[in-house]
Amino acid sequence: MKLTVLIVDADPGNAVPLAQALQSSQQIGAILTAFSPDEALMHAKAADLVLLDPVMPGADGAALLRRMLEQGLQPGIIALSSFYSPELLRELDSLGTAYCMYKPVDIDSLTRRIVAWHNGSGTRLGHKRLALDQRISNLLLELGMTPISGFYDCRMALKWLSIHPDSRGRITKELYPYIAHCTHRTPRQVERHIRYAIEQTWLVGDPRVLERYFGYSVGLEHSRPSNGAFLRTLAEYIRGIAPTPPTGEAMRHG
């Protein structure tokens, strides 16, 4: 089956020539173009593979991918950009980007990547999320947190924080409302459930395990960390053990 490919680039001067260059590919049946996130979301419903410039003026490519996931869309993603920060690479990798290539793109190299993805060696958007869920669950259980209601709020919070490195000031304003929206509750209820789960963990968890992650003595005589401190500490650990971003030859030449 031939692929429907969506090219997302804010500059038509990049997207249109790329679409023309790929028209002769035997793997591609249709090529769509989008020049804004909203246009990309509209066309992504029909796309098997998205060629995305994640560094767009006034837009966040990683945020666009998260919006696709929220709508249940899981196409393959190949990133095409002239610049990648370490933070962007981590986000793209955690979201399931198959390949990251540098502009100007060598068409032969890109075509080989498309063929490889089509033949099953590539990944789809969101494919790492189940593995991340399991990793976070294992971590919380290791700390001694039991699967009470706050457990699942903590797990959702850590997933959100693992792909939002700059979380300062965003937990109250963005994270709690996000979880509340997903679970049909209020931000205050979310905050209270997370606080209760942390309090219980601080009471019953193994002090040696807690000290390994938080770096200070724990127990009844020591106050628990705030929700934000608890979540940020674990999110930093999760990001630290996440698979490393693509490097070397694959990053230089796709």
C-alpha positions as CSV (number, residue, x, y, z in Angstrom):
1,M,0.0,0.0,0.0
2,K,1.3,3.4,-0.9
3,L,1.8,6.1,1.7
4,T,0.0,9.4,2.2
5,V,2.7,11.8,3.3
6,L,2.1,15.2,5.0
7,I,4.8,17.9,4.8
8,V,4.5,20.4,7.6
9,D,6.7,23.5,7.1
10,A,5.9,27.2,7.8
11,D,7.8,28.1,4.6
12,P,6.1,27.1,1.4
13,G,9.5,27.7,-0.3
14,N,10.7,24.6,1.6
15,A,7.5,22.5,1.5
16,V,6.6,22.8,-2.1
17,P,10.0,21.9,-3.6
18,L,10.2,18.9,-1.2
19,A,6.8,17.7,-2.3
20,Q,7.8,18.0,-5.9
21,A,11.1,16.0,-5.3
22,L,9.2,13.2,-3.6
23,Q,6.5,12.8,-6.2
24,S,8.6,10.2,-8.1
25,S,8.9,7.9,-5.0
26,Q,7.4,4.5,-5.6
27,Q,6.4,4.4,-1.9
28,I,4.3,7.5,-1.9
29,G,0.7,7.7,-3.3
30,A,-0.3,11.2,-2.2
31,I,1.5,14.2,-0.8
32,L,-0.2,16.9,1.4
33,T,1.2,20.1,2.6
34,A,0.5,22.3,5.6
35,F,1.9,25.6,6.7
36,S,0.4,26.0,10.2
37,P,-0.3,23.7,13.2
38,D,-4.1,24.0,12.6
39,E,-3.8,23.1,9.0
40,A,-1.4,20.2,9.9
41,L,-4.0,18.8,12.4
42,M,-6.7,18.9,9.7
43,H,-4.5,17.0,7.2
44,A,-2.9,14.6,9.7
45,K,-6.1,12.6,9.9
46,A,-5.4,11.3,6.4
47,A,-1.6,11.0,6.7
48,D,0.5,7.8,7.2
49,L,3.7,9.7,7.6
50,V,4.4,13.3,8.6
51,L,7.6,15.2,7.5
52,L,7.7,18.0,10.1
53,D,9.9,21.0,10.7
54,P,9.5,21.2,14.5
55,V,11.1,24.7,14.7
56,M,8.4,26.9,13.1
57,P,8.1,30.7,13.7
58,G,5.5,31.2,16.3
59,A,4.7,27.5,16.7
60,D,6.0,24.6,18.7
61,G,6.4,21.4,16.7
62,A,6.5,19.2,19.8
63,A,3.3,20.7,21.0
64,L,1.7,20.0,17.6
65,L,2.7,16.3,18.0
66,R,1.1,16.2,21.5
67,R,-2.1,17.7,20.0
68,M,-2.1,14.9,17.4
69,L,-1.8,12.3,20.2
70,E,-4.7,13.9,22.1
71,Q,-6.8,13.5,19.0
72,G,-5.8,9.8,18.7
73,L,-3.6,10.3,15.7
74,Q,-0.4,8.2,15.5
75,P,1.3,8.7,12.1
76,G,5.0,8.1,11.6
77,I,7.1,11.3,12.2
78,I,10.3,12.3,10.4
79,A,11.7,15.6,11.7
80,L,13.4,17.9,9.3
81,S,15.2,21.0,10.8
82,S,18.3,23.0,10.5
83,F,18.7,23.1,14.3
84,Y,17.9,20.8,17.2
85,S,18.4,21.8,20.8
86,P,19.0,19.0,23.3
87,E,15.6,19.6,24.9
88,L,13.9,19.4,21.5
89,L,15.6,16.2,20.7
90,R,14.5,14.7,24.0
91,E,10.9,15.7,23.4
92,L,10.9,14.4,19.8
93,D,12.4,11.1,21.0
94,S,9.9,10.7,23.9
95,L,7.0,11.4,21.6
96,G,8.1,8.6,19.2
97,T,9.7,10.5,16.2
98,A,11.2,7.9,13.9
99,Y,14.1,9.9,12.5
100,C,15.6,13.4,12.9
101,M,17.3,14.8,9.8
102,Y,19.1,18.1,9.2
103,K,18.2,20.6,6.5
104,P,19.0,21.0,3.7
105,V,17.7,17.4,3.3
106,D,19.4,15.0,0.9
107,I,16.4,13.6,-1.0
108,D,18.0,10.2,-1.5
109,S,18.7,9.9,2.2
110,L,15.1,11.0,3.0
111,T,13.7,8.5,0.5
112,R,15.7,5.7,2.2
113,R,14.3,6.7,5.5
114,I,10.8,6.7,4.2
115,V,11.3,3.2,2.7
116,A,12.8,1.9,5.9
117,W,9.8,3.3,7.9
118,H,7.3,1.8,5.4
119,N,9.0,-1.5,5.7
120,G,8.5,-1.6,9.4
121,S,11.8,-0.4,10.9
122,G,10.5,3.0,11.9
123,T,8.2,3.9,14.8
124,R,4.9,5.8,15.2
125,L,3.9,8.8,17.2
126,G,3.3,7.8,20.8
127,H,4.8,4.3,20.6
128,K,6.9,4.9,23.7
129,R,4.1,6.1,25.9
130,L,3.1,2.6,27.1
131,A,6.7,1.9,28.1
132,L,6.8,5.3,29.9
133,D,3.6,4.4,31.8
134,Q,5.2,1.2,33.0
135,R,8.4,2.8,34.0
136,I,6.6,5.5,36.0
137,S,4.3,2.9,37.7
138,N,7.3,0.8,38.7
139,L,9.1,3.9,40.1
140,L,6.0,4.9,42.2
141,L,5.5,1.4,43.5
142,E,9.2,1.1,44.4
143,L,8.8,4.3,46.5
144,G,6.0,2.6,48.3
145,M,3.0,4.5,46.8
146,T,0.0,2.3,46.7
147,P,-2.5,2.3,43.7
148,I,-4.9,4.7,45.4
149,S,-6.5,7.5,43.4
150,G,-3.5,9.8,43.8
151,F,-1.3,7.2,42.3
152,Y,-2.8,7.6,38.9
153,D,-2.7,11.4,39.2
154,C,1.0,11.2,40.1
155,R,1.6,9.0,37.1
156,M,-0.2,11.3,34.7
157,A,1.7,14.3,36.2
158,L,5.0,12.6,35.8
159,K,4.2,11.8,32.1
160,W,3.4,15.4,31.5
161,L,6.5,16.7,33.3
162,S,8.8,14.2,31.5
163,I,8.1,16.0,28.2
164,H,7.8,19.5,29.7
165,P,11.3,20.2,31.1
166,D,10.6,23.8,32.0
167,S,8.0,23.2,34.6
168,R,8.6,26.0,37.0
169,G,5.4,27.8,37.7
170,R,3.4,25.5,35.4
171,I,2.3,22.8,37.9
172,T,-0.5,24.9,39.4
173,K,-1.3,26.9,36.3
174,E,-1.1,24.1,33.7
175,L,-0.5,20.6,35.1
176,Y,-3.4,20.5,37.6
177,P,-5.9,21.9,35.1
178,Y,-4.7,19.5,32.5
179,I,-5.2,16.4,34.7
180,A,-8.5,17.9,35.9
181,H,-9.7,18.2,32.3
182,C,-8.7,14.6,31.5
183,T,-10.3,13.1,34.6
184,H,-13.4,15.4,34.8
185,R,-12.5,16.8,38.2
186,T,-11.3,20.1,39.6
187,P,-7.7,21.2,39.8
188,R,-8.1,21.5,43.6
189,Q,-9.2,17.8,43.8
190,V,-6.2,16.8,41.7
191,E,-3.8,18.7,43.9
192,R,-5.4,17.2,47.1
193,H,-5.2,13.6,45.7
194,I,-1.5,14.0,44.8
195,R,-0.7,15.5,48.2
196,Y,-2.5,12.6,49.9
197,A,-0.6,10.0,47.9
198,I,2.8,11.7,48.7
199,E,1.9,11.9,52.4
200,Q,1.1,8.2,52.5
201,T,4.2,7.3,50.6
202,W,6.3,9.3,53.1
203,L,4.7,7.5,56.0
204,V,5.0,3.9,54.7
205,G,7.7,3.9,52.1
206,D,11.1,2.4,52.7
207,P,13.3,5.3,54.0
208,R,16.4,3.9,52.2
209,V,14.6,3.9,48.8
210,L,13.1,7.4,49.4
211,E,16.5,8.7,50.5
212,R,18.1,7.3,47.3
213,Y,15.8,9.5,45.2
214,F,15.4,12.6,47.4
215,G,18.8,12.8,49.0
216,Y,17.8,13.4,52.6
217,S,16.6,11.5,55.6
218,V,12.9,10.6,55.6
219,G,10.5,9.3,58.2
220,L,7.9,10.5,60.6
221,E,10.1,13.2,62.1
222,H,10.8,14.8,58.7
223,S,8.2,16.7,56.6
224,R,7.3,15.4,53.2
225,P,8.3,17.4,50.1
226,S,5.8,19.7,48.4
227,N,3.9,18.2,45.5
228,G,6.0,20.3,43.1
229,A,9.4,19.2,44.7
230,F,8.3,15.5,44.7
231,L,7.1,15.5,41.1
232,R,10.0,17.5,39.7
233,T,12.6,15.3,41.4
234,L,11.1,12.2,39.9
235,A,10.6,13.8,36.5
236,E,14.2,14.7,36.4
237,Y,15.1,11.1,37.1
238,I,12.8,9.8,34.5
239,R,14.2,12.2,31.9
240,G,17.7,11.1,32.9
241,I,17.0,7.4,32.2
242,A,15.0,8.0,29.1
243,P,16.5,6.7,25.8
244,T,19.1,9.0,24.5
245,P,18.3,11.2,21.4
246,P,19.5,10.0,18.1
247,T,23.1,11.0,17.5
248,G,26.0,10.5,15.1
249,E,25.6,9.6,11.5
250,A,21.8,9.3,11.7
251,M,21.5,12.8,13.0
252,R,24.0,14.3,10.6
253,H,22.7,12.8,7.4
254,G,19.4,11.2,8.4
